[in-house]
Amino acid sequence: MTAVTDHSQGDEGFRLSQLLYDTRYRSVTIQIIALLALIAGLGWLLNNAVSNLAAAGQDFNFGFLGSVAGYDINQRLIEYDSQMTHGRATLVGLLNTLLVAVLGCITCTVIGVIMGVLRLSPNWIVRQLSAVYVEAFRNVPVLLWIVLIMGVMIKVPPQPRAFRGDNPDATMSLWDSVAITNRGIYIPRPTYEAGSALVVGVFLASIVAIFAFRWFAKKRQEETGQILPVFWVGLGLFFVPAILTQLVMGSPIGLEYPELAGFNFSGGIHLRNSLIALWIALSLYTGAFVAENVRAGILSVSKGQTEAAASLGIRPNRIMNLVVLPQALRVIIPPMISNYLNLTKNSSLALAIGYMDLTGTLGNITRNQTGREMESVLLLMAIYLSLSLSISAVGNWYNNSVKLKER
């Protein structure tokens, strides 16, 4: 007969030995000891580094961020010139990194989902073509794809002077609003006048209304079984209110189109070749891994689930949305988070093609100019760590929100 010790009664009071021998406290004690050991180790390393710097006649501080940078950044989302500080240059590089990360994560998700579904297509040709894409991009280093696409962007598109003359060799696309050249792509730039804030506010309110309607439609379907036209209603809410407000207010939001002036285009937004090459390469490379995640997630759902849903008369697209995907997401999302993290960190390869991201500014030019190698690298590591932890937190939150709930 097994004797069970009851800790809730007959205790003689707390004793220090319980921190190691009592199962109620032992795990917490071990974690606290490990945390203190880690903090002590990091403190020793930092103190040792500071002491060595002091012995070499150098101090440890981040005052260099306030000194004049003295270099230009070709691609930027905020105002910057060479007379601004290294801190401002670091911020510009960080925004460039975030731009590539956000665009890449969105694009690789779309590409990966499409290719993952096509890999399960009953059509042999479609299935093999998607397999060729996945294997080609998964098994070639992403740096080679970045350099290759950059070379294509420089060699294939026409020069700006090809758009000149009565019979030009090249013409602009999308109703003369987009110019694709070997110096980059020029697209229209939004311009804002009086009343534009109202249009933007209506647009944001429409997005909130779309999520509210999707929540209402899902709840209504669970309670009554009635299926509401979520896609068409959402499409209408996305475009109609903002367009009507734009027309009523007299079009306060306009577009500045790129125009050929001299030997290059002026006006609009200039997307440089380095940005486009990095965006496309990272999206295609990461999309190959996402495709395998999607394929594995769909295959993890028993075929009997699909057959059972079909026997009830549910349409194939509803089977995918209501039966297959909710179960497949448990397999898809965790590795998808890792893919997003890898894409964000792989953006540091932009240095190879001259795109001024965080590594190119803080980790390269600023570090070389100021001689603050340790401070620059530590700050660079801290920023990338913060980005990665933020992506993981958002991904884990979404994973918990879509996981199957037991009733």
Order of alpha helices (4+ residues) and beta strands (2+ residues): alpha-alpha-alpha-alpha-alpha-beta-beta-beta-alpha-alpha-beta-beta-beta-beta-alpha-alpha-alpha-alpha-alpha-alpha
